[in-house]
Amino acid sequence: MCAAPCEDHCRRGKIDAPISIRALKRFVTDKYGVESLAPQTQQSLLDGETDAGNKWSWHLPMQTRIRKSIAKGKKVAIVGSGPAGISCAHDLALMGYAVTVFEASNLAGGMLRHGIPEYRLSRSLIDAEIDRTRALGVEIRFNSPLTSNFGLADLRRDGFEAIFIAVGTQRGRDLSIEGSNLDGVIRAIDYLLNINNGYRVALGKRVLVIGGGFVAFDAARTALRGGSDPESGLSHETVDAARLAVRAGADEVHIASLESFAEMPVLRTSQGHEEFEEAKKEGIVFHPQRGPRRFIGESGKVKAVEFIGVQRTYDDNGRFSPV
């Protein structure tokens, strides 16, 4: 899921090649993760059966001793079960804390489950990671959002000594231009959330995506895999919606971005370059350096978009300042 920007900016690359962070993470995951070929290895470390002599506190053989040294009964509440919430719960449980996760929906995983298409991230893998965390003693309370009737003060009264807020961001960006409320103008984040939660979303035969990031790619490729039966509409936001639509039966899919190809966010990483080349092979048409001025509608439905040319997207200090 990570585009590994650290590799693209690794200073070692100026000498020969960047450090292969993704490959190193894959090695550790294969050896100790939920997909491990020898899952008993991690458990033997946690049980203190193996000790390589490392006394660093996060060295797994030390965890049994650390947990015994921490006072029992200290309670921590975590709000949200996305990657940040589950990671925090996992690490705190290893340290001996009694952890309770409060999740607003009926499934754990946050945007891992609700925002990323299944073809990119297996739901069985998400479940395995969450089950591994729950096996450490973490409790997850589903359908338990923080509200005006149940908030931080209530968690304090329930005896939680620390609270970690990990609610994430599940709202797409709106374009504050004329016509953005027309039927058929859809935020890509909302589109993905609906598709991944089993709702039917219709797209049209001619689809325009406004933006230059990864979200539009995800949305475009999801429809191809049975996420919806496109009939009418127009999608807008980042770059994954386009590829999905072209595979789902759209006759034309276009991507318009403020940025030039050199500035486009999706092209800032090696993984993004791969996504971009795949999109081109699928027939998506790109329109760089185009800024939307207004959506044009007819009978309440979007029919066209008026654009203006963009000379630059960032100022001399690298701040977003399109001209």
N, C-alpha and C positions, 0 to 999 in steps of 0.2 A: 504494500500500500504506500510505502514511503518512496518518494522519487529520488531520495538520496542526494539532496543538494550539497551535502558535505563532501561527496566524492567529486562533484563538479568544481568545487572551490578548494579542494585539498592542495596545500602548498607543495606536497610531494609531486604533484602532477607537473610542476615546472622543471622537475629533474628527470623523471622518467614516466611514472604512472601514479595516479592517486591510490591511496590505500583502499583496498576493496572491502569497505565497510559492510556492504550488503552480503558479500560472500562470507565474511566473518560471522555476521549475525545468523546467517543460514546454518553455518556449522554448529553454533551454540544451540540453535533451535532444534536441529536434527539430533543433537546429542542429549539435550536436557528438556526440550519442549514437549508439548502434548503430542506432536507427531514423531517423537523420538523412536528410533528403531529398538531402543533398549530403555523403556520408560522406568524400569526398576532402578536405573542408575541414579536418577534424581531422588527417589525415595530413600535409597540407601544413604545418600548424602544427608538428607534431612533427618534420618534416624541416627546419624552420627556413626554409621558403620564404616565410613571411609574418612580418613583424615590425612591430608597431604602436608600438614604442618603449617598451613597458612593461618595466622591468627587475626586477619582482618575481619571486622565484625560482620561483613556481608558474605564472607566465605561460607558456603552452605553447611559444612560440617560444624561450624560454630553456632548455627542457629539453635540447636537443641539447648546448648548451655545458655545462650542469650535469653531464650524464652523463659527459662527457669529463673533467671536473675531479675526479670521485670515483674513488678508487682501485679498480682492477679486482679482481675475485675475492672481494669481501666477500660472505659467504653468510648468508642469513637464512632461517630455517625458520618456517613458519606452520602451526599445527595447527588444521585446520578450514577448510572452503571455503564457509561461509555468507557473508552480506553483509559482516560485519566482516573475515573472512579474505580474501575476494576484493578488497575495497576496499584493504586493507593491501598485498596483493600487487601490485595495479595501481600504487599510488602509489610503492612501493619500487622497482618495476621502472623506472618513469619516472626515478627518482633514480639509477639505475645499479647497483642491487644485484642479485645473483644470488639469485633467490627460488625456494624449493621449498615447495609446499603439501602437507601430509600430510592426506589425507581418509579417514575411516573407512569410508565407503560406496563403492559403485562409480560414483556420480555426484556431480558438484559442485553446490553451491547451498544446502546446508543446509536450513533451514526454509523458504527461498524455494521450494524444490522439494518438500520432504517435508511441509511443514505448511500452506502456503497453497493453496487449491483452484485448479485450472487455469483455471477460468472467471474468476478474479480476476487471475491472473498467468500469461501464456502461457509454456509451457515453451520455446518457440522464442526468446523474448526472453531468458530466463535463459541459454540456450545461447549466444546471440549476445554477451551481456555477458562470459561466461566465455571464449569464443573470442577476444574482443578483448583480454582480459587475457593469455591464453596467447600471443597474437601478440607481446606485448612481451618474451617470453622466459621467462615464468613456467612452471615445471614443476609438474604436479599428479600426485602419487602416490596412486592410488586403493587402497582396501582396506588402508589403512595407519594404523590407530589407534595411539595411544600405549597401551602395556600394561605390565604388570609386567616383561615381557621386552624391551621397547623403550620407553625413556622419555627424559626430558630429558637425562640424562647421556649417553645414546647419541648424541643429536643433537649435543651438544657435542663428543663424540669424533669425530663425522663432519665436524667443521670449521665448524659453524654458529656464527657469532659473536653472533647474537641470535635469540631465539625469541619469537614472538607467539602467545599462546594464544587461540584463537577457537572453542572447542568448542560454545558456545551452550548453550541449555537446552531439552531435548526431553522433559522429564518433567512431566506434569500434576500438579496438586495433589490429594491425597487428602482426603476428608472423614473425620476421625477420630471417627466416630459409629457406633453400633450398626448392623450390617447392611451396612456399606460393602463387604464382601467377597462379597455375594450375587451370583449370576449375573444379569446384566442391568444392573448398575451399572457404567458405563463412563466413564472419563475422556475428555473431549472431545479433548484433545491426542492421546491414544492412538488414538482413532477416526480422526482426520484423518491421522495418520501411516500407519495401516493402509490407509485408502482411497487415499491418494496413492501408496502403494507397490504398489497393485494387488491388495490382499487384500479378500476379501468379508467384510462386516460386517453382521449382521442387527440391525434395530431393530424395535420392536413397533408396534402400531396406536395405542397410547397412550404418548406420550413426554413425559417431564418433564426439563427442563433447569434446573439449579440454578446461578445466577450472573447477572451483569449486564454482561458484556463482549463483545468481538467474536468470540471463539473459537466460541461457540455458534452465532452466525450462519453462520460458515463451514461448520461441520459439517452444519447443517440443509440448506443450499442445495446442498451437494455430492451428497448422496444423490439429490436430484431429477435430477441430471445423470448418472445411471447409475453412481454409485459403489457402490451395493449394492442388494440386493433385500430390504427389511426383512421380517422374519417374527416375531421376538420380541425382547424386551429393553427396557431403559430406559437413557437416556443422561443423564449429569449433568456439568456444569461451567459454562462461561460461555455467552454467548447465541447462538452460531451453529448449534448442533446442532438447535435447534427448527425453524428455517425449512427446513432440509434435510429433516427428517423429514416435515413436513406435505406437501411436494411429492412425497415418495417413497411416499406412500400411507397415512401415519398418519392415523387418524380424528381424533385430538385431539393437539395439541401445546401444552404449557404451559411457561411460564418463571416460576420463583420466584426472587426475589432478596432478599438481606438489605436492600439499599438501597431507599429510596423512589425514585420516578421522578426526583426532583430530584437524587438522589445517584448514580443508576445510571451506572457507568463509560461505557457505550456512548452515553449522552446528554450526555457532556461535550464533544463536538465536533460541528461541523456535519455532518460525514460520518456520525457516529453517529446523528444525528437522522434522516437519510435512511434508514439501515439500519432503524431502529426503525419508521418509518412503513411501509416495505415489509413488514416482518414482520407488522404489524397487518393490512395489506391481505390477507395470505395466511392470516389467520384464527388466528394464534397468540394464546393467552390469557395475559395477564401477571398475576402475583401478587406485587406489591412488598411489602417489609417482612415477609418470611416467612423464618424460619430453620429449617433441617432439624434435627430432634431425633433421628430414627432411621429406618432403612429397615426395612420390614416384609416378611418373606419367607414363602414357602410352598414346601416341598419343595426348598429351596435357591435358589429364584428370587424376585426382588423382585416384590412385588405392590402395595405402597403406600408412602407416605412420611408420617411424622408431622411436623408443623411447629409452631412456636411463633411468636407475634407478636413483631416487633422494633420498639421505639419509636424507636431511633436507631442509626446505624451508626458514627458518628464522634463523638469527644468534642469539647469546646470548643476544643482545640488542633489539631483536624483529624486526630488519630490514630485508626486503626481500633480501635474499642472498642464492638462491638455490645451493646446492652442490650435 
